[in-house]
Amino acid sequence: MMNIFLIVLTAIFIIESIFEVRYFYQIRTIFTRSGRAVPTKRVQRIITIETQWSWISWIFLLLLFVLPDMYTAVLICIITLIETWVVYELYNARDYAQQINKK
């Protein structure tokens, strides 16, 4: 049962990672099309968090291969939870960037 749970969480993480990259590039595209060289502070904060999280998530993923099995479930839960939050923030930043660049 635990293996199925971990497989589902891993699949969710992979799907969210795809959306994370997609939203990140959509935000970049919105600002380059609008002619703004620098995003707003709110969007810049989210971009910084996303960049930092990308590096940290790779470290966590590498730890999955090194840590004992009893820590794997906890680590996958933490990774998926943080990834969900980052994707949510990127989605909101994308919508915010679209709104302010329509003006």
C-alpha positions in Angstrom: 0.0 0.0 0.0 2.8 2.4 0.9 4.5 1.7 -2.5 1.4 2.7 -4.4 1.1 5.9 -2.3 4.7 6.8 -3.1 4.3 6.0 -6.8 1.2 8.3 -6.9 3.1 11.1 -5.1 6.0 10.7 -7.5 3.7 10.9 -10.5 2.1 14.1 -9.0 5.5 15.6 -8.5 6.5 14.9 -12.1 3.2 16.4 -13.5 3.6 19.5 -11.3 7.2 19.9 -12.5 5.9 20.0 -16.0 3.5 22.7 -15.1 6.2 24.6 -13.1 8.4 24.9 -16.1 5.5 25.8 -18.3 4.2 28.6 -16.0 7.8 29.9 -15.5 8.3 30.3 -19.3 4.9 31.8 -19.7 5.7 34.5 -17.1 9.0 35.2 -18.9 7.2 35.4 -22.3 4.6 37.8 -20.9 7.2 40.3 -19.7 9.3 40.1 -22.9 6.3 40.7 -25.1 5.1 43.6 -22.9 8.5 45.4 -23.3 9.3 45.4 -19.6 12.9 44.5 -18.9 12.3 43.7 -15.3 9.2 41.9 -13.8 7.4 43.5 -10.9 8.7 42.8 -7.3 5.9 40.4 -6.7 6.6 38.3 -9.8 10.4 38.6 -9.3 10.0 37.2 -5.8 8.1 34.1 -7.2 10.7 33.7 -9.9 13.5 33.7 -7.3 11.7 31.2 -5.1 11.1 29.0 -8.2 14.8 29.2 -9.2 15.9 28.3 -5.6 13.4 25.5 -5.4 14.6 24.0 -8.6 18.1 23.5 -7.1 16.8 22.4 -3.8 14.5 19.8 -5.3 17.4 18.3 -7.2 19.3 17.9 -3.9 16.2 16.3 -2.4 15.8 13.9 -5.3 19.4 12.8 -5.0 18.9 12.2 -1.3 16.1 9.8 -2.2 18.8 7.4 -3.5 21.0 7.8 -0.5 18.6 7.8 2.5 17.2 4.7 4.1 13.7 3.6 3.0 12.0 4.9 6.2 12.9 8.5 5.2 11.8 8.1 1.6 8.1 8.5 2.2 8.6 11.6 4.3 10.9 13.2 1.7 8.6 12.5 -1.2 5.7 14.0 0.8 7.8 17.1 1.5 9.0 17.5 -2.1 5.4 17.1 -3.4 4.0 19.6 -0.9 6.6 22.2 -1.7 6.2 21.6 -5.4 2.5 22.1 -5.2 3.0 25.4 -3.4 5.5 26.6 -6.0 3.2 25.7 -8.9 0.3 27.5 -7.1 2.4 30.6 -6.7 3.6 30.5 -10.3 0.0 30.2 -11.5 -1.0 33.2 -9.5 2.1 35.2 -10.7 1.3 34.3 -14.3 -2.3 35.6 -13.9 -1.0 38.7 -12.1 1.5 39.3 -14.9 -1.2 39.0 -17.5 -3.4 41.5 -15.7 -0.8 44.2 -15.2 0.6 43.9 -18.7 -2.9 44.3 -20.3 -3.0 47.9 -19.1 
